[in-house]
């Protein structure tokens, strides 16, 4: 079943130096852009992460320091990457918890003011886990009857993710072929930032999910303890979390 799209969607996959969203870097990114008319555009870049790639990570994706030594850095690629995704929704496999947060950190470090305010995301892994509980390779075999060749290649994983989503729509008639509906289905919990440090309560107001103010409304904490904002901004928190917190503070100031 082909996707019903009102705007483009970019399926993407990252290979990285590790799994720390705040500190690790991208070494390969592949994007498959699908347009409402069915046309597709695909691009893959190797990226010099400017930090060493740990040997145990190289064992997973096969990308070495030598392989990316002469490749462009993410800062150099950021304008091309952002230009490809800026008008699109996003899709991936485990993308809500890893790929999108890490991509956001890299774009913000490169000076690109990225946010998800006008986008939705579809995490194909969540559909798979809710329905079948498997991995990407098993998902491709289960839904499409194919073996995942060249696993942990960003391009292979990206294409597999796109094919799995289409097959999921064929298999589960209860899934609505609508990107916004699929985004809602694949959202695990309602959070304001990618790291899940700021969530929404039952009143749809932001609350902290960590530390001494866990469960407290963000606006009330910032008003009662202004230094808490400065502490977070100067501490080792994800850039996107800091961006969201700043927006909440400015919103509060503008309503006074």
C-alpha positions as CSV (number, residue, x, y, z in Angstrom):
1,X,0.0,0.0,0.0
2,X,1.4,3.4,-0.9
3,X,1.4,6.2,1.6
4,X,-1.3,8.8,1.5
5,X,0.6,12.0,1.9
6,X,-0.4,15.7,2.0
7,X,3.3,16.7,2.3
8,X,6.6,15.0,1.8
9,X,8.0,12.6,4.4
10,X,11.7,11.9,4.9
11,X,12.6,8.4,6.2
12,X,16.1,8.5,7.5
13,X,18.7,6.5,9.4
14,X,21.9,7.4,11.2
15,X,25.1,5.5,11.9
16,X,26.9,7.2,14.8
17,X,29.9,7.1,17.1
18,X,27.7,5.8,19.9
19,X,24.3,6.1,21.6
20,X,24.8,9.2,23.8
21,X,22.5,11.8,22.2
22,X,24.3,14.8,23.7
23,X,27.9,13.7,23.0
24,X,28.0,11.3,20.1
25,X,28.2,12.3,16.5
26,X,26.8,11.1,13.1
27,X,29.2,9.2,10.8
28,X,26.6,8.3,8.1
29,X,23.2,9.6,7.3
30,X,20.8,8.4,4.6
31,X,17.5,10.1,3.7
32,X,14.7,8.8,1.5
33,X,12.3,11.6,0.7
34,X,8.9,10.5,-0.5
35,X,6.6,13.0,-2.2
36,X,2.8,13.1,-2.2
37,X,2.8,12.2,-6.0
38,X,4.9,9.1,-5.3
39,X,8.2,10.5,-6.5
40,X,11.3,9.7,-4.3
41,X,14.6,11.3,-3.7
42,X,17.4,9.5,-1.9
43,X,20.7,10.8,-0.6
44,X,23.4,9.3,1.6
45,X,26.4,11.0,3.1
46,X,29.4,9.7,5.0
47,X,30.3,12.2,7.7
48,X,33.6,13.0,9.5
49,X,32.5,13.1,13.1
50,X,35.6,15.0,14.2
51,X,35.9,12.6,17.2
52,X,37.3,9.1,17.2
53,X,34.9,6.2,16.3
54,X,35.2,3.6,19.1
55,X,36.2,0.1,17.9
56,X,33.1,-1.5,19.3
57,X,31.0,0.9,17.3
58,X,32.9,0.2,14.1
59,X,32.2,-3.5,14.7
60,X,28.5,-2.7,14.3
61,X,28.4,-0.5,11.2
62,X,31.9,-1.1,9.7
63,X,32.8,2.6,9.5
64,X,36.3,3.5,10.6
65,X,38.1,6.7,11.3
66,X,40.1,6.2,8.1
67,X,37.0,5.8,6.0
68,X,35.6,9.2,7.0
69,X,38.8,11.1,7.4
70,X,38.4,13.0,4.2
71,X,34.6,13.3,4.3
72,X,32.8,16.5,5.1
73,X,31.9,17.3,8.7
74,X,28.3,17.6,9.8
75,X,28.6,21.4,10.0
76,X,29.5,21.4,6.3
77,X,26.6,19.1,5.4
78,X,24.0,20.7,7.6
79,X,22.6,23.2,5.1
80,X,22.0,20.4,2.5
81,X,20.5,18.0,5.0
82,X,18.2,20.7,6.5
83,X,17.1,21.8,3.0
84,X,16.0,18.2,2.3
85,X,14.0,17.8,5.4
86,X,12.7,21.2,6.2
87,X,9.3,20.9,4.4
88,X,8.8,17.3,5.5
89,X,7.5,15.0,8.2
90,X,10.0,12.5,9.5
91,X,10.0,8.7,9.6
92,X,12.4,6.1,10.9
93,X,13.0,3.0,13.0
94,X,13.5,3.9,16.7
95,X,13.7,7.4,15.3
96,X,11.6,9.1,18.1
97,X,14.0,7.9,20.8
98,X,17.3,8.1,19.0
99,X,17.7,9.3,15.4
100,X,15.5,12.5,15.6
101,X,17.0,13.6,19.0
102,X,20.6,13.1,17.7
103,X,19.9,14.8,14.4
104,X,18.4,17.7,16.2
105,X,21.5,18.0,18.4
106,X,23.8,18.0,15.4
107,X,21.7,20.6,13.5
108,X,21.6,22.9,16.5
109,X,25.4,22.6,17.0
110,X,25.7,23.5,13.4
111,X,23.6,26.7,13.9
112,X,20.5,25.4,12.3
113,X,17.4,26.3,14.3
114,X,15.7,22.9,14.0
115,X,12.5,22.0,15.8
116,X,9.5,19.7,15.3
117,X,6.8,22.4,15.8
118,X,5.4,22.1,12.3
119,X,6.3,18.4,11.8
120,X,5.1,15.0,12.9
121,X,7.1,11.9,13.1
122,X,6.3,8.2,12.5
123,X,8.4,5.7,14.3
124,X,8.0,2.4,12.4
125,X,9.6,0.5,15.2
126,X,6.8,1.4,17.6
127,X,4.2,0.1,15.1
128,X,6.2,-3.1,14.9
129,X,6.7,-3.5,18.6
130,X,3.0,-2.8,19.4
131,X,2.0,-5.4,16.8
132,X,4.7,-8.0,16.7
133,X,7.7,-7.3,19.0
134,X,10.7,-7.7,16.7
135,X,13.9,-6.1,15.4
136,X,14.4,-4.3,12.0
137,X,15.8,-7.4,10.3
138,X,13.0,-9.6,11.6
139,X,10.5,-6.9,10.7
140,X,11.6,-6.9,7.0
141,X,11.5,-10.7,7.0
142,X,8.1,-10.8,8.7
143,X,6.3,-8.0,6.7
144,X,8.1,-8.1,3.3
145,X,9.5,-11.7,3.1
146,X,13.0,-10.3,2.5
147,X,16.3,-10.7,4.2
148,X,18.0,-7.4,5.3
149,X,21.3,-7.4,3.3
150,X,24.0,-5.1,4.5
151,X,22.4,-4.4,7.9
152,X,23.6,-1.4,9.7
153,X,24.3,0.4,6.5
154,X,22.2,3.6,6.8
155,X,20.9,3.4,3.2
156,X,19.8,-0.3,3.6
157,X,18.1,0.4,6.9
158,X,16.4,3.5,5.6
159,X,15.0,1.7,2.6
160,X,13.9,-1.3,4.7
161,X,12.1,1.1,7.1
162,X,10.1,2.6,4.2
163,X,9.1,-0.8,2.8
164,X,8.1,-2.1,6.3
165,X,5.7,0.9,6.9
166,X,4.0,0.3,3.6
167,X,3.7,-3.4,4.4
168,X,2.3,-2.6,7.8
169,X,-0.4,-0.6,6.3
170,X,-1.3,-3.6,4.1
171,X,-1.3,-6.0,7.0
172,X,-3.2,-3.9,9.6
173,X,-6.4,-2.4,8.2
174,X,-7.0,-0.7,11.6
175,X,-3.9,1.5,10.9
176,X,-5.1,4.7,9.2
177,X,-3.0,5.6,6.1
178,X,-2.4,9.2,7.3
179,X,0.9,10.5,8.6
180,X,-0.6,12.5,11.5
181,X,-2.6,9.5,12.7
182,X,0.5,7.2,12.3
183,X,2.5,9.8,14.3
184,X,0.0,9.7,17.1
185,X,-0.1,5.9,17.1
186,X,3.7,5.7,17.3
187,X,4.1,8.4,20.0
188,X,5.1,6.5,23.2
189,X,4.4,9.5,25.6
190,X,3.8,13.2,25.2
191,X,7.0,15.0,25.7
192,X,8.1,18.6,25.0
193,X,11.8,17.7,24.3
194,X,13.3,14.7,22.6
195,X,15.2,13.6,25.7
196,X,12.0,13.3,27.7
197,X,13.2,15.7,30.4
198,X,10.2,18.0,29.9
199,X,6.8,16.3,29.5
200,X,3.2,17.4,29.4
201,X,0.8,16.7,32.3
202,X,-3.0,16.0,32.1
203,X,-3.6,19.7,31.7
204,X,-1.2,19.8,28.7
205,X,1.3,21.9,30.7
206,X,5.0,21.3,30.7
207,X,6.5,19.5,33.8
208,X,10.0,18.4,34.7
209,X,10.5,14.6,34.7
210,X,13.8,14.6,36.5
211,X,15.7,15.9,39.6
212,X,14.4,17.7,42.6
213,X,11.5,19.3,40.6
214,X,10.3,16.1,39.1
215,X,6.6,16.4,38.4
216,X,6.5,20.1,39.0
217,X,5.2,22.6,36.4
218,X,8.1,24.2,34.5
219,X,6.6,27.7,34.5
220,X,6.2,27.6,38.3
221,X,9.7,26.4,38.9
222,X,11.2,29.0,36.7
223,X,9.2,31.7,38.5
224,X,10.0,30.5,42.0
225,X,13.7,29.5,41.3
226,X,15.1,31.6,38.4
227,X,18.6,30.1,39.0
228,X,17.4,26.7,38.0
229,X,17.1,27.9,34.4
230,X,20.7,29.2,34.4
231,X,21.9,25.9,35.9
232,X,20.3,23.8,33.1
233,X,21.6,26.2,30.4
234,X,25.2,25.9,31.7
235,X,25.0,22.1,32.5
236,X,25.5,19.2,30.2
237,X,21.9,18.9,29.0
238,X,20.8,18.3,25.3
239,X,20.7,21.5,23.2
240,X,17.1,20.8,22.2
241,X,16.1,20.5,25.9
242,X,17.7,23.9,26.5
243,X,15.9,25.3,23.5
244,X,12.5,24.1,24.7
245,X,13.2,25.5,28.2
246,X,14.1,28.9,26.8
247,X,10.9,29.0,24.7
248,X,8.8,28.3,27.9
249,X,10.6,31.1,29.7
250,X,10.1,33.6,26.9
251,X,6.5,32.6,26.6
252,X,6.0,33.3,30.3
253,X,7.7,36.7,30.0
254,X,5.6,37.6,27.0
255,X,2.3,36.9,28.9
256,X,3.2,39.3,31.8
